[in-house]
Amino acid sequence: MIKYRLVYFNAKRRAELIRFIFAYAGQEYEDFRIEESQWPIYKHRTLFGKLPVLEISDDIESIQLAQSLSIARYLAEKFNLVGVNEIEKARADMISEQLSDILEIFYTIKNEKNTELRAEKERFFYKETLPFYASMFERLFEIQKTLHVAGNTLTYADLAFVVFWDHFGEKKKKFFELCVVSKVMYEHVNNLPAIVEWKNMRPMTIF
Ligand SMILES: N[C@@H](CCC(=O)N[C@@H](CS)C(=O)NCC(=O)O)C(=O)O
């Protein structure tokens, strides 16, 4: 029997999409969260010195996968969450990567040590960066006229969309006043029983 062990810090960030996929698929896995203090020792046991990694083992061997989006795609493929045709698949990848690019900007700001500079960059992010991308996504969904972000079937990109917006807490409400299609898409996935259940049972972390 295949066993999965997801290794990450006690945070949502780059592991939460993977956890959403496991939750949606109803697949058992070990959600292993390491303490920051353990990281220097653990780092050298990972493929590229970064987390998350997914350890996949059966009776014969154990392998490790790195890169959060690659792990997400591997699992999405396994649990039929990649889309039903080439265009849906490409769109699911495109959207997930675009969301990840925006989050990269957000994480860089959050990691800024200088508090004044961080506050300034955060203001810019919420005033310029996020509105720009939010309106781009909204325009794309208006043109697509599909039920889900990548087409007419639910893909891992729909889960990524919810994980993305959850980074911004209550601030997302202001965006959803203008981005009404995005709001519907977000709420549809956010209200799925498996996602509601996961959100209720997961450890409390800031992001
Ligand atoms: N592109 C990689 C980025 C991985 C990454 O930067 N992980 C951070 C945590 S979110 C990390 O391992 N930081 C610790 C370190 O660099 O030592 C992915 O998506 O998995």
The ligand as a MOL file (V3000), in Angstrom:
LIG
                    3D

  0  0  0     0  0            999 V3000
M  V30 BEGIN CTAB
M  V30 COUNTS 20 19 0 0 0
M  V30 BEGIN ATOM
M  V30 1 N 9.5300 26.7780 -5.3350 0
M  V30 2 C 9.6150 26.0320 -4.1040 0
M  V30 3 C 9.9730 26.9830 -2.9850 0
M  V30 4 C 10.2080 26.2390 -1.6810 0
M  V30 5 C 10.5790 27.1950 -0.5490 0
M  V30 6 O 11.0920 28.3140 -0.7630 0
M  V30 7 N 10.3370 26.7370 0.6730 0
M  V30 8 C 10.6480 27.4960 1.8490 0
M  V30 9 C 9.4570 27.4410 2.8160 0
M  V30 10 S 7.9900 28.1480 2.1320 0
M  V30 11 C 11.8270 26.8710 2.5760 0
M  V30 12 O 12.0430 25.6810 2.4860 0
M  V30 13 N 12.5690 27.7000 3.3150 0
M  V30 14 C 13.6520 27.2480 4.1560 0
M  V30 15 C 14.9980 27.4380 3.5410 0
M  V30 16 O 15.1120 27.9710 2.4330 0
M  V30 17 O 15.9760 27.0640 4.2000 0
M  V30 18 C 8.2710 25.3260 -3.8540 0
M  V30 19 O 7.2300 25.8300 -4.3150 0
M  V30 20 O 8.2650 24.2610 -3.2190 0
M  V30 END ATOM
M  V30 BEGIN BOND
M  V30 1 1 1 2
M  V30 2 1 2 3
M  V30 3 1 2 18
M  V30 4 1 3 4
M  V30 5 1 4 5
M  V30 6 2 5 6
M  V30 7 1 5 7
M  V30 8 1 7 8
M  V30 9 1 8 9
M  V30 10 1 8 11
M  V30 11 1 9 10
M  V30 12 2 11 12
M  V30 13 1 11 13
M  V30 14 1 13 14
M  V30 15 1 14 15
M  V30 16 2 15 16
M  V30 17 1 15 17
M  V30 18 2 18 19
M  V30 19 1 18 20
M  V30 END BOND
M  V30 END CTAB
M  END
